[in-house]
Amino acid sequence: MLLRRPGAIWRFLKDPNAAKGPKLFLLFAIGYVLMPLDLIPDMAPIITWLDDFGVAAMALSWVSKKAAQHEEQRVNLLTEQASEPSQV
């Protein structure tokens, strides 16, 4: 879903009225992946990458789901506005 609708995710991230939780979690995930501190110490390289991957996957999944919901609401609103007769 993420790669099919990158525009929806971008609009979700830019919209100030969209849910804040997924945006904050995405920022946390980016910071977590980039930070040298991990929940699992870096003694076993392959295993330690899994926690980074897990946090990033959870964040992208949640943001993707919320972006799809936001896009659906946006389309419904635009459809309703287009179907209303204009008052002139």
C-alpha positions as CSV (number, residue, x, y, z in Angstrom):
1,M,0.0,0.0,0.0
2,L,2.9,2.4,0.8
3,L,4.4,2.3,-2.7
4,R,1.1,2.4,-4.5
5,R,0.0,5.8,-3.1
6,P,3.0,7.9,-2.1
7,G,1.0,11.0,-2.9
8,A,-1.5,10.1,-0.3
9,I,1.2,9.7,2.3
10,W,2.7,13.0,1.4
11,R,-0.6,14.8,1.6
12,F,-1.3,13.2,5.0
13,L,2.1,14.3,6.3
14,K,1.6,17.9,5.1
15,D,-2.0,18.2,6.3
16,P,-2.0,20.0,9.7
17,N,-5.5,18.6,10.4
18,A,-4.4,15.0,10.0
19,A,-3.8,12.8,13.0
20,K,-0.6,13.7,14.9
21,G,0.1,10.3,16.5
22,P,1.3,8.5,13.3
23,K,3.4,11.6,12.3
24,L,5.1,11.6,15.7
25,F,5.7,7.9,15.6
26,L,7.2,8.2,12.1
27,L,9.6,10.9,13.4
28,F,10.5,8.7,16.4
29,A,11.1,5.7,14.1
30,I,13.4,7.8,11.8
31,G,15.3,9.0,14.9
32,Y,15.5,5.5,16.3
33,V,16.9,4.0,13.1
34,L,19.5,6.8,12.8
35,M,20.5,6.9,16.5
36,P,23.4,4.7,17.6
37,L,21.5,3.6,20.7
38,D,19.4,0.4,20.3
39,L,17.2,-1.7,22.4
40,I,19.4,-4.6,21.4
41,P,23.1,-3.8,21.7
42,D,25.3,-3.9,18.5
43,M,27.2,-7.0,19.5
44,A,25.4,-9.1,17.0
45,P,25.0,-7.0,13.8
46,I,22.2,-9.0,12.1
47,I,20.0,-9.3,15.1
48,T,20.4,-5.6,16.0
49,W,19.2,-4.6,12.6
50,L,16.0,-6.4,13.2
51,D,14.8,-4.0,15.9
52,D,15.5,-1.1,13.6
53,F,13.6,-2.8,10.8
54,G,10.8,-3.7,13.2
55,V,10.3,-0.1,14.4
56,A,10.6,1.3,10.8
57,A,8.1,-1.3,9.5
58,M,5.6,-0.6,12.3
59,A,5.8,3.2,11.6
60,L,5.5,2.9,7.9
61,S,2.6,0.5,8.2
62,W,0.7,2.7,10.6
63,V,1.4,5.9,8.6
64,S,0.3,4.1,5.4
65,K,-2.9,2.9,7.0
66,K,-3.7,6.4,8.4
67,A,-2.8,8.1,5.2
68,A,-5.2,5.8,3.3
69,Q,-8.0,6.6,5.7
70,H,-7.2,10.3,5.4
71,E,-7.2,10.1,1.6
72,E,-10.6,8.3,1.7
73,Q,-12.0,11.1,3.9
74,R,-10.5,13.7,1.6
75,V,-12.0,12.1,-1.5
76,N,-15.4,11.8,0.2
77,L,-15.4,15.4,1.2
78,L,-14.5,16.5,-2.3
79,T,-17.2,14.3,-3.8
80,E,-19.8,15.7,-1.4
81,Q,-18.7,19.3,-2.3
82,A,-18.9,18.6,-6.0
83,S,-22.4,17.0,-5.7
84,E,-23.9,19.9,-3.8
85,P,-25.7,22.4,-6.0
86,S,-23.9,25.7,-6.0
87,Q,-25.9,28.5,-4.5
88,V,-25.6,31.5,-6.8
